[in-house]
Amino acid sequence: MKNNSLVIMAGGASSRMKKSLGRAALDESVKKAAQKLHKSLIPLGNSGKPLLHYLLKNAAGAGYSNIYLITSEENQGFKDFLNDSEDYLGPNVHFAIQHIPEGREKPLGTADAILQCLEQHPTLQETYFTVCNGDNLYSVDALRDLRKERDAPHATIAYSGSGLGFSDERLAKFAVMDISSDGYLRNIIEKPGLDEMEQYRDASGELRISMNEFSFSGAEIFPYLKNCPINAKRGEKELPEAVRNAVAGHAKAVLCYPRSERLPDLTDAHDIKDFYL
């Protein structure tokens, strides 16, 4: 198994971030940058470097040689970042554009983003690759885990709820994982609510949280991405739904690697102050 490619999803509108800026205690310069840029490009901490800088650095440390950055068509900020990073000696960066279908105002979701990336870069359909969000700072070790040899076509990182450092109320807004006793994914439950999520604690009492960090066989995930249904409530083709369908067809399709560590997250403006990088 060869996995040297990391696909970063950074095509969203960062709408939750922008809506929360007015309530956040941040410097005006940071607020202006957050209004203008994708959240992965907001200057952070004392260094002023964005999350994307550190994510690319961690990807290099984990052994990835190619990055596929999924953005919207308005992606000049990403190009400026790469052009201005004179000290950047990391993986090769390739762009994939998530085009908005005619008749819609917003992108069609994360499964559609990965599908468009695979269609624009067909080599990914013939190999293994890792997928992650553009607004989380995944560790070198977590990214490296997804490059390990395995028998399953796909894999994911199963984060412990206690290790993430979030309250139960915030964990209930993520996706909880139902994992078999031999370590394979059975289901992903989106935003289960406090009462429902209790039934998914594992034998050690931990909740296992999905943070959209997967490794896929391009050939095997492609049909599930292409045929992913549109969520009736949110009106998008969501990556967890494509994964659920893959699991429904093959009980050992997704191997889970448990990890317990903090995962810095840029969901809204209040998270910016937590980055002291």
Secondary structure, DSSP 8 states (H G I E B T S, - for coil): ----EEEEE--S--HHHHHHGGGS---HHHHHHHHHS-GGGS-BTTTTB-HHHHHHHHHHHTT--EEEEEE-S--HHHHHHHHH-TT---SEEEEEE----TT-SS---HHHHHHHHHHHSGGGGGSEEEEEESSB---HHHHHHTTS--SSSEEEEEEEHHHHT--HHHHTTSEEEEE-TTSBEEEEEES--HHHHGGG--TTS--EEE-S-EEEEHHHHHHHHHT----TTT-S--HHHHHHHHHHH-TTSEEEEEE-----B-SSGGGGGG---
